[in-house]
Amino acid sequence: MRLIYAMYLDVPVYYCKFKTTQEKALDKEEVQKVADPRQSKSETDELKMNEEDQFRDRSSMNGGA
């Protein structure tokens, strides 16, 4: 019975530790995104890159240009 009660008390402690760790990880991730602007691309940049990649793929399949 003591073991079950001890396990019951460990659940909130584990949850609090997990929550604080998760918040720290999210904060760290946000800082990295702000610090390195090359990683954050707008939707138009991604569309342009996808179009260029598709064009390169087509031209390489047709013998290149």
C-alpha positions in Angstrom: 0.0 0.0 0.0 2.9 2.4 0.8 4.4 1.7 -2.6 1.2 2.6 -4.4 0.9 5.8 -2.5 4.5 6.7 -3.2 3.9 6.1 -6.9 0.8 8.2 -6.7 2.8 11.1 -5.2 5.5 10.7 -7.9 3.0 11.4 -10.7 2.6 15.2 -10.1 6.4 15.5 -9.5 7.1 13.8 -12.9 4.4 16.0 -14.6 6.0 19.2 -13.2 9.5 18.2 -14.3 8.2 17.3 -17.8 6.3 20.5 -18.1 9.3 22.7 -17.2 11.6 20.7 -19.4 9.2 21.1 -22.3 8.9 24.8 -21.8 12.6 25.2 -21.7 12.9 23.2 -25.0 10.3 25.4 -26.7 12.0 28.6 -25.5 15.3 27.3 -26.8 13.8 26.4 -30.1 12.2 29.9 -30.5 15.6 31.5 -29.7 17.3 29.4 -32.4 14.7 30.5 -35.0 15.2 34.1 -34.2 19.0 33.8 -34.1 19.3 32.1 -37.4 17.0 33.7 -40.0 18.2 31.3 -42.7 16.1 28.6 -41.2 12.9 30.5 -41.3 11.6 30.8 -44.8 8.3 32.3 -46.0 5.8 30.3 -48.0 6.7 32.2 -51.2 10.4 31.3 -50.8 9.4 27.7 -50.4 7.2 27.8 -53.4 9.9 29.3 -55.5 12.4 26.7 -54.4 9.9 23.9 -55.2 9.3 25.3 -58.6 13.0 25.6 -59.3 13.6 22.0 -58.2 10.8 20.8 -60.4 12.2 22.7 -63.4 15.6 21.2 -62.7 14.2 17.7 -62.5 12.3 18.1 -65.8 15.3 19.6 -67.6 17.5 16.8 -66.4 15.0 14.2 -67.5 14.8 15.7 -71.0 18.5 15.7 -71.5 19.5 18.9 -69.8 19.6 22.4 -71.1 
